[in-house]
Amino acid sequence: MDNQLAGQNDSSQPTEKISDVQPTIMVIPFVQKGQDLRTVLEDDINLRIAITKVKEAFDLRGYTTIDFTAKLKAMKDNNIFLTDNQSDLKSKIIEMSGSDIYVQTEVNVIGSNTGNAVTVILTAYDASTGNSLANKVGESGKYYTENIGKLASKAVDSIADDFLKTMNTGFRNLVENGKSILIDISLSEDSDYKLSSVIGSSELPLSDEIEVWISENAFKNYYHIQGVTDVKMIFDHVKIPVKDPETGLNYNTNKFALKFYLFLRKMGLNPKKDVKGNTIYITIN
């Protein structure tokens, strides 16, 4: 039955075209509780085959891909890993890869008396925000074969085009409309200022100075204020671009935070910034 199965696998005729702004993609393994992201591929040949097959599907369709195994080895060689926390490990690998999107791949093997089957679950995430862009489940169907790698390939082939189409739509939406971040601005207890304090040559309250800057620097001027008091101001939605409009390089929350930080410093303030995921925390001392 292997010959019949091999004949039904065909990823050489990709149909989905890439978006105008091409994302870089890294395919990573799904890690279950108790597993280590650094060794999971060494322990599971079926997962290695599935990861390779998914990466190949992107390569065949003209995407720029980053090899997870090569990136992992380079980081190990340079002693970059300082933690055993799996969430932190994943974040560090994604950050160091420079990828726009990471695709998490999970493989499940189902054995029975009526044949073996493989299910592959693919989930694409925006690397900077962690927001999901696409999710598909591929099934190989049952075959009397022990070639689990071939079944994994068939499962990937069954969803590759639909998955890429959905992912493309999600990424294109990010490119056209920007990605949303949250900005939380607080004044410390020892601060000499209030958000109602008049600062700067324009003689506007600090909260208005901040809003004017956000309006001018948000992607397509899109932002929303959740609320303002004398000591706190929250922008629950601020759009930033996927790519830096000046350099064309990846743009992220930290870069926007730095730009905002420098603006506050230029006003003579003493801010402290902290970035966690897609949230910027600013404390004005």
Secondary structure, 3 states (H helix, E strand, C coil): CHHHHHHCCCCCCCCCCCCCCCCEEEEEECCCCCCCCCCHHHHCHHHHHHHHHHHHHHHHCCCEEECHHHHHHHHHHCCCCCCCCHHHHHHHHHHHHCCCEEEEEEEEEEEECCEEEEEEEEEEEECCCCCEEEEEEEECCCECCCCHHHHHHHHHHCCHHHHHHHHHHHHHHHHHHCEEEEEEEEECCCCCCCCCCEECCCCEEHHHHHHHHHHHHCHHHCEEEEEECCCEEEEEEEEECCECCCCCCECCHHHHHHHHHHHHHHCCCCEEEEEECCEEEEEEC
